[in-house]
Amino acid sequence: MRIGVLGTGGMAAALGGAWARAGHEVFIGGRDAAAAEALAERIGAAGHGTPAQAAGYGEEVVLLAVPAGVAPTLAREHAGALAGRTVVDCTNPLAPGPGGVMLTTGAGESVAGLIGAAAPGAHVVKAFNLAHASMWHHPAGAFGPVPPAVPFCADAPGAAGHVTELITGMGWSPMPAGGLDRAAYLEATAAFVIGVWWAGGSPALAFPEAPGNV
Ligand SMILES: NC(=O)c1ccc[n+]([C@@H]2O[C@H](COP(=O)([O-])OP(=O)(O)OC[C@H]3O[C@@H](n4cnc5c(N)ncnc54)[C@H](OP(=O)(O)O)[C@@H]3O)[C@@H](O)[C@H]2O)c1
């Protein structure tokens, strides 16, 4: 697939790198031209340029790997290019609060929903927001015989298909988690999980499987 990546930070490197290794054509778009060039070279991307060029390049998929507060604005700026494309939103709208990690969106619309409203023709998918960026650098099979899962929320079947292909190509397991109206649950889950991590706990221990089920 032709994939445009907006951003040059940790998630752009992790997901863009994994997708390039899986054989996809990845284009890195950054507002800092030198950072986009350096990342593209590091991960073996097909090209690099501006965010607008990345949005235009991603004929099948565009990844928004930017801060959650920026993603809807970028989506609005590039709404024309994003129309008809699968737009992957990996963002987490989080900020430290007095009692722990909090959602900056509160009880309001999810970031994925805000992106959809900002770019009405785009097929938004919420995905890849739960695992830390470092996880995508591990080779397929590194986690044992049962691959870890990537929950995702999508409305459009074609967009769900693109993300399913990306996840399986990385050696992970797709976990459909409903439509985009459930994306707020994935964002809230990130707040819970990251809050537990920051407090020194292991959130995976809260979801045991009965022996023999895994
Ligand atoms: N890191 C993780 O483990 C992880 C895991 C899951 C989800 N996420 C989510 O994924 C998203 C990206 O995280 P990250 O770790 O990759 O962040 P990051 O390393 O801080 O990178 C953010 C990128 O966004 C760019 N950016 C910021 N404002 C921009 C704007 N107005 N226009 C264009 N580009 C802009 C930055 O460009 P400059 O360098 O020019 O500032 C940078 O390339 C966040 O929403 C985060 O919550 C992160």
PDBQT file of the ligand as one rigid body, heavy atoms in Angstrom, charges set to zero:
ROOT
HETATM    1  N1  LIG A 301       5.092   7.370  21.845  1.00  0.00    +0.000 N 
HETATM    2  C1  LIG A 301       4.261   6.368  22.145  1.00  0.00    +0.000 C 
HETATM    3  O1  LIG A 301       4.661   5.344  22.757  1.00  0.00    +0.000 OA
HETATM    4  C2  LIG A 301       2.818   6.444  21.720  1.00  0.00    +0.000 A 
HETATM    5  C3  LIG A 301       2.053   5.272  21.776  1.00  0.00    +0.000 A 
HETATM    6  C4  LIG A 301       0.720   5.322  21.345  1.00  0.00    +0.000 A 
HETATM    7  C5  LIG A 301       0.186   6.517  20.885  1.00  0.00    +0.000 A 
HETATM    8  N2  LIG A 301       0.965   7.650  20.854  1.00  0.00    +0.000 N 
HETATM    9  C6  LIG A 301       0.364   8.883  20.341  1.00  0.00    +0.000 C 
HETATM   10  O2  LIG A 301       0.871   9.078  19.032  1.00  0.00    +0.000 OA
HETATM   11  C7  LIG A 301       0.972  10.480  18.749  1.00  0.00    +0.000 C 
HETATM   12  C8  LIG A 301       2.400  10.792  18.317  1.00  0.00    +0.000 C 
HETATM   13  O3  LIG A 301       3.261  10.420  19.387  1.00  0.00    +0.000 OA
HETATM   14  P1  LIG A 301       4.841  10.478  19.232  1.00  0.00    +0.000 P 
HETATM   15  O4  LIG A 301       5.390   9.738  20.388  1.00  0.00    +0.000 OA
HETATM   16  O5  LIG A 301       5.247  10.102  17.856  1.00  0.00    +0.000 OA
HETATM   17  O6  LIG A 301       5.104  12.059  19.439  1.00  0.00    +0.000 OA
HETATM   18  P2  LIG A 301       6.431  12.880  19.123  1.00  0.00    +0.000 P 
HETATM   19  O7  LIG A 301       7.602  11.958  19.129  1.00  0.00    +0.000 OA
HETATM   20  O8  LIG A 301       6.394  14.044  20.047  1.00  0.00    +0.000 OA
HETATM   21  O9  LIG A 301       6.220  13.383  17.613  1.00  0.00    +0.000 OA
HETATM   22  C9  LIG A 301       5.193  14.270  17.307  1.00  0.00    +0.000 C 
HETATM   23  C10 LIG A 301       5.342  14.709  15.867  1.00  0.00    +0.000 C 
HETATM   24  O10 LIG A 301       4.265  15.604  15.574  1.00  0.00    +0.000 OA
HETATM   25  C11 LIG A 301       4.813  16.730  14.889  1.00  0.00    +0.000 C 
HETATM   26  N3  LIG A 301       3.972  17.910  15.050  1.00  0.00    +0.000 N 
HETATM   27  C12 LIG A 301       3.647  18.544  16.196  1.00  0.00    +0.000 A 
HETATM   28  N4  LIG A 301       2.850  19.599  15.941  1.00  0.00    +0.000 NA
HETATM   29  C13 LIG A 301       2.696  19.633  14.579  1.00  0.00    +0.000 A 
HETATM   30  C14 LIG A 301       1.998  20.493  13.690  1.00  0.00    +0.000 A 
HETATM   31  N5  LIG A 301       1.298  21.529  14.145  1.00  0.00    +0.000 N 
HETATM   32  N6  LIG A 301       2.056  20.226  12.355  1.00  0.00    +0.000 NA
HETATM   33  C15 LIG A 301       2.761  19.163  11.892  1.00  0.00    +0.000 A 
HETATM   34  N7  LIG A 301       3.449  18.307  12.691  1.00  0.00    +0.000 NA
HETATM   35  C16 LIG A 301       3.408  18.554  14.018  1.00  0.00    +0.000 A 
HETATM   36  C17 LIG A 301       6.172  16.913  15.521  1.00  0.00    +0.000 C 
HETATM   37  O11 LIG A 301       6.965  17.747  14.705  1.00  0.00    +0.000 OA
HETATM   38  P3  LIG A 301       8.169  18.609  15.325  1.00  0.00    +0.000 P 
HETATM   39  O12 LIG A 301       9.258  17.607  15.627  1.00  0.00    +0.000 OA
HETATM   40  O13 LIG A 301       8.482  19.555  14.236  1.00  0.00    +0.000 OA
HETATM   41  O14 LIG A 301       7.643  19.263  16.582  1.00  0.00    +0.000 OA
HETATM   42  C18 LIG A 301       6.641  15.464  15.579  1.00  0.00    +0.000 C 
HETATM   43  O15 LIG A 301       7.153  15.067  14.338  1.00  0.00    +0.000 OA
HETATM   44  C19 LIG A 301       0.579  11.218  20.032  1.00  0.00    +0.000 C 
HETATM   45  O16 LIG A 301      -0.743  11.643  19.922  1.00  0.00    +0.000 OA
HETATM   46  C20 LIG A 301       0.711  10.149  21.118  1.00  0.00    +0.000 C 
HETATM   47  O17 LIG A 301      -0.227  10.357  22.172  1.00  0.00    +0.000 OA
HETATM   48  C21 LIG A 301       2.261   7.633  21.249  1.00  0.00    +0.000 A 
ENDROOT
TORSDOF 0
